[in-house]
Amino acid sequence: MEIGVMFWAGRHEMAGIRSLGVECGQLGIRGGIALTPAFVEQWRSALDGFRLATVVCAFEGESYADIPTVKQTVGFIPQSTRAAREARTREVSDFAAQLGVGGIACHIGFVPDDRSDGDYIAVRDTVRRICDHAAANGQTFALETGQEPADVLLRFLDDTGRGNLKINFDPANMILYGTGDPIEALEMLAPHVVSVHAKDGDWPPRSSTGALGRERRLGEGAVGIGRFVETLKRIGYAGTVNIEREGADRDQWTQDVRAAAALLRRLAG
Ligand code: MG
């Protein structure tokens, strides 16, 4: 089980990432970053043998403040930005292809339950077109988990009907959004999981109307990282385990990721 790290262009430098003692991971590209030939070259030389499993695409205008805000702003659900975000995802796919990366991923937003809902149909069709674009680049397209229960995601995968549509499984998100037990979800989604995040968090407060749970340092939240690693072994997961830490400033981030890597090495060993 190889340990990697999820990091962001413009926020992290490769020297800092290498100092964590990892040799692989996932690169996040926020909206607004111009994907010019010079940017491609900059990353090609910075990576220098560091292996990227995935380029993760985030969009301008997204906010994770609370669940209603996520519903309104994230992924392909907001109609006013849907076409622009689809175009951006294709660009990110092309950027990843130029770096020889075999997968892209993003949060597509809250998929409606009702399959006859206009937004459901539009998002499904958007995802189909992105999958076809990614397939032409030899890539998978992975949906980040969290916003839907596992059975809704499975139905969406089936309905979309694209062989390269996969799952980036984030156990903490299942808890932060109050979606369901992450271990049960991982077992259900196992055949479709192409990459995972190692992230931790607590459930939303019981009385909450729309608040997200709180992200925690790996091992300190409700995921149960030990059982998460055990389950990855049991399902025969062969990809990298990418440490993700969101709510921390730069120094804290480095410290927390380093501690998370040590914890995962102990558990995986
Ligand atoms: Mg994640």
Residues whose N, C-alpha, C, O or C-beta is under 5 A from the ligand:
A	BS01	MG	D170 H197 E244
